[in-house]
Amino acid sequence: MFQINGENVALVTDTSCDLDDALLAKYDIRTICLRLTTSQGEYRDRLEISQDELYKILETEVPKTSLPLPEDVSELYRSLKAEGCDRILHVSISSGLSGTYNMVRMIAEDFAPMPIHVVDSKTLSCGLGLLVLTAAEALQAGATVEEVISLIERTRATQLGTFVIRTLEFLRKGGRIGLVEGVVGSLLQIKPVIFVNDDGVYQTLVKGRGFSKALSAMTEEFFQRYTGKKVRLAIVHGNAYEEALKLRDAFVERLQPISSMVSPVSPCLAIHTGPGLLGAIVQEVL
């Protein structure tokens, strides 16, 4: 927890943030688990199922994702209060991609008089993760919760998060296709570069013929927008670690970010994108 003006403030997010356990522990960031359901049972994201286990399941079925259990959220809030927490800042996955934000907001209202500030990040994966890290650093430096919420909103406006996937099949089956245009036929192998727009839903940014050209189009978008600016970088992948490292190196060479990370997407996100995903998130440092 963070001590701000005599109050103990806790920072909470969910498992879609794709921050590794070491970073979560470093800043004492608490998480609630999204859930997924398979023919073999129900699992809490990251806690009860790993990315590798999820990809094995995808070979035979496409699991369903669901919201965190309300009792998990309530229990986390109660445990934080028992630890001496006076105020909670909860930064959530985009309301445009999950019902988690709305559910958490309703639960938070029942915890009066302990203030719980629920923020819609309007993004996910390391887009959410970078915003949460920005919040943690600001809280550590003594910023108030209100100042941090303003910083999150301003920083989100500078952020671009994109990814390229091998097939749209999983997005379609999961109902997360959003504003992504239909591909112009599989014979042409047109691949959309998908980004999370300002409303927090998926949309097509650019296209390329084939995965490699789509990836090149994606990186060029970043280089045009962020060259010469002070930025943070995150590269995400779906069981494609070596390719993700090469992508990270290309970004670091051109953008020279103040920090960079490479992270696998969580099982609940991998359900909607399938294996082979490569993505990048860049945000300015304000």
C-alpha positions in Angstrom: 0.0 0.0 0.0 1.0 3.6 -0.4 0.8 6.3 2.3 -0.7 9.5 0.9 -1.6 12.4 3.3 -1.9 10.1 6.2 -4.1 7.5 4.4 -3.2 4.0 3.3 -4.0 3.7 -0.4 -4.2 0.3 -2.3 -3.8 -0.1 -6.0 -5.9 -2.8 -7.6 -6.2 -4.1 -11.2 -7.1 -7.4 -12.9 -5.2 -10.2 -14.5 -5.6 -8.8 -18.0 -2.9 -6.3 -17.2 -0.2 -8.8 -18.2 2.3 -7.4 -15.7 4.5 -10.2 -14.3 4.4 -11.3 -10.7 7.7 -9.5 -9.9 6.4 -6.1 -10.9 3.1 -6.7 -9.2 5.0 -7.5 -6.0 7.4 -4.6 -6.3 4.6 -2.1 -6.1 2.2 -4.2 -4.0 -0.4 -4.1 -6.8 -3.3 -6.4 -6.0 -5.2 -8.2 -8.8 -8.6 -9.9 -9.3 -8.8 -12.8 -11.6 -10.9 -12.9 -14.8 -12.2 -16.4 -15.4 -12.5 -18.9 -18.2 -14.6 -22.0 -18.6 -13.7 -25.1 -20.5 -15.2 -28.6 -20.8 -12.8 -29.6 -18.1 -14.0 -27.0 -15.6 -13.7 -23.3 -14.6 -10.4 -21.6 -13.9 -9.2 -18.3 -12.5 -7.0 -16.5 -15.0 -3.3 -16.9 -14.3 -3.9 -18.3 -10.8 -5.4 -21.7 -11.8 -4.3 -22.0 -15.5 -1.2 -21.0 -17.4 -0.8 -19.7 -20.9 0.8 -23.0 -22.0 -2.1 -25.0 -20.6 -4.6 -22.7 -22.3 -2.9 -23.2 -25.7 -3.2 -27.0 -25.3 -6.9 -26.6 -24.7 -7.3 -24.4 -27.7 -6.2 -27.3 -29.9 -9.6 -29.0 -29.2 -12.0 -26.2 -28.0 -12.4 -22.5 -27.6 -13.2 -21.8 -23.9 -15.5 -19.1 -22.7 -14.4 -16.1 -20.7 -16.3 -14.6 -17.8 -16.1 -11.8 -15.3 -14.3 -12.2 -12.0 -16.4 -13.8 -9.2 -18.2 -11.0 -7.3 -17.1 -12.6 -4.1 -13.5 -12.5 -5.2 -13.8 -8.7 -5.6 -15.6 -8.3 -2.3 -13.1 -10.5 -0.5 -10.2 -8.5 -1.8 -11.7 -5.2 -0.7 -12.5 -6.6 2.7 -9.0 -8.0 3.1 -7.5 -4.7 2.2 -9.6 -2.9 4.7 -8.5 -5.4 7.3 -4.9 -4.6 6.4 -5.6 -1.0 7.3 -6.4 0.4 3.8 -8.3 3.7 3.8 -8.8 4.2 0.1 -8.6 2.0 -3.0 -7.7 2.9 -6.6 -9.0 0.2 -8.9 -7.9 0.4 -12.6 -10.0 -1.9 -14.7 -9.9 -3.5 -18.1 -11.8 -1.6 -20.8 -15.6 -1.5 -20.3 -15.8 -1.8 -24.1 -14.2 -5.3 -24.0 -15.5 -6.7 -20.6 -18.3 -6.2 -18.1 -15.7 -6.2 -15.3 -15.6 -2.4 -14.9 -19.4 -2.1 -14.5 -19.5 -5.0 -12.0 -16.6 -3.7 -10.0 -18.1 -0.2 -9.9 -21.4 -1.6 -8.5 -19.5 -3.6 -5.8 -17.4 -0.6 -4.9 -20.5 1.4 -4.2 -21.5 -1.0 -1.4 -18.2 -0.5 0.5 -19.0 3.0 1.7 -17.7 4.8 3.7 -14.3 3.4 2.4 -13.7 5.3 -0.9 -13.1 3.0 -3.9 -12.2 4.9 -7.1 -12.8 2.6 -10.1 -11.2 3.8 -13.3 -12.0 2.5 -16.8 -8.6 2.2 -18.5 -10.3 1.8 -22.0 -7.6 -0.7 -22.8 -6.2 -4.1 -21.8 -3.1 -6.2 -21.7 0.1 -4.2 -21.2 -1.8 -1.1 -22.2 -3.6 -1.5 -18.9 -0.3 -2.6 -17.3 1.6 0.5 -18.3 -1.1 2.7 -16.9 -1.1 0.8 -13.7 2.7 1.1 -13.4 2.3 4.9 -14.1 -0.2 5.1 -11.3 2.0 3.1 -8.9 5.0 5.3 -9.5 2.9 8.5 -9.0 1.4 7.1 -5.8 4.9 6.2 -4.6 6.0 9.8 -5.3 3.2 11.1 -3.1 0.5 12.1 -5.7 -3.1 12.0 -4.5 -5.6 9.6 -5.9 -7.3 12.4 -7.7 -4.1 13.5 -9.3 -3.3 9.9 -10.3 -6.7 9.4 -11.9 -6.1 12.6 -14.0 -2.6 11.3 -14.9 -4.0 8.0 -16.0 -6.6 9.7 -18.3 -4.0 12.0 -19.8 -1.5 9.2 -20.3 -4.1 7.0 -21.9 -4.6 9.7 -24.5 -1.0 9.4 -25.6 -1.0 5.6 -25.7 -1.2 3.3 -28.8 -1.7 -0.4 -28.3 -1.9 -2.7 -31.4 -1.5 -6.3 -32.3 -1.5 -8.7 -35.3 -3.0 -12.1 -35.1 -2.7 -15.2 -37.3 -6.5 -15.6 -37.7 -9.6 -13.6 -36.8 -11.3 -16.9 -35.9 -10.8 -16.6 -32.1 -12.0 -12.9 -32.0 -15.1 -13.8 -33.9 -15.9 -16.9 -31.8 -15.4 -14.9 -28.6 -17.6 -12.0 -29.8 -14.7 -9.5 -29.5 -14.4 -8.6 -33.2 -15.5 -5.0 -32.4 -15.0 -2.6 -35.2 -12.4 -4.7 -37.0 -13.3 -4.9 -40.6 -13.9 -8.2 -42.3 -10.8 -9.5 -44.0 -10.9 -9.2 -47.8 -10.8 -13.0 -48.3 -8.4 -15.5 -47.0 -6.8 -16.1 -50.4 -5.3 -12.6 -50.4 -4.1 -13.2 -46.8 -5.0 -9.6 -45.8 -4.2 -9.2 -42.1 -5.5 -6.2 -40.1 -3.4 -4.4 -37.6 -5.8 -4.1 -34.7 -5.7 -1.4 -32.1 -7.7 -0.4 -29.0 -9.4 2.9 -29.9 -10.2 5.8 -27.6 -13.6 4.1 -26.7 -11.7 1.0 -25.6 -12.8 -1.4 -28.4 -11.0 -3.1 -31.2 -10.6 -1.4 -34.5 -8.5 -1.8 -37.6 -5.5 0.6 -37.8 -3.9 -0.5 -41.1 -3.6 -3.7 -43.1 -0.9 -5.8 -44.7 -0.8 -8.7 -47.1 0.4 -11.5 -44.9 1.5 -11.5 -41.3 5.0 -10.2 -41.8 3.8 -7.2 -43.9 1.1 -6.4 -41.4 3.7 -6.5 -38.6 5.9 -4.1 -40.7 3.0 -1.8 -41.2 2.3 -1.9 -37.4 5.9 -1.0 -36.5 6.0 1.9 -39.0 2.9 3.4 -37.4 4.7 3.5 -34.1 7.9 4.9 -35.5 6.0 7.7 -37.3 4.1 8.7 -34.2 6.7 8.4 -31.4 10.2 8.9 -32.8 11.9 11.6 -30.7 9.4 11.4 -27.9 10.0 10.1 -24.3 8.1 6.8 -24.2 7.6 3.5 -22.5 7.4 0.3 -24.4 5.7 -3.1 -23.9 5.7 -6.0 -26.4 3.1 -8.7 -25.9 3.0 -12.2 -27.5 0.9 -15.3 -27.7 3.4 -18.2 -27.3 5.9 -16.4 -29.6 8.6 -15.3 -27.2 11.6 -15.3 -29.7 9.7 -13.3 -32.2 8.6 -10.9 -29.5 12.3 -10.4 -28.5 13.2 -9.4 -32.0 10.3 -7.0 -32.2 11.3 -5.5 -28.9 14.9 -5.0 -30.2 13.6 -3.2 -33.3 11.5 -0.8 -31.2 14.3 -0.1 -28.8 16.7 0.7 -31.6 14.3 3.2 -33.2 12.4 4.7 -30.2 14.9 4.3 -27.4 12.2 4.0 -24.7 13.0 4.7 -21.0 11.7 1.2 -20.2 10.6 -1.9 -22.1 9.1 -5.2 -21.3 8.1 -8.4 -23.1 5.1 -10.2 -21.7 2.9 -13.1 -22.7 -0.8 -12.3 -22.9 -2.9 -13.8 -20.1 -4.9 -17.0 -20.7 -8.2 -15.0 -20.8 -6.9 -12.7 -23.5 -5.2 -15.6 -25.4 -8.6 -17.2 -25.9 -9.7 -14.3 -28.1 -6.4 -14.0 -30.1 -5.0 -17.5 -30.4 -1.3 -18.5 -30.7 1.2 -16.4 -32.6 0.0 -13.0 -31.6 2.5 -10.2 -31.6 1.6 -6.7 -30.3 3.1 -3.5 -29.1 2.1 -0.8 -26.7 3.8 2.6 -26.5 2.8 5.5 -24.3 4.4 8.9 -23.7 5.9 9.8 -20.4 4.2 13.0 -19.1 
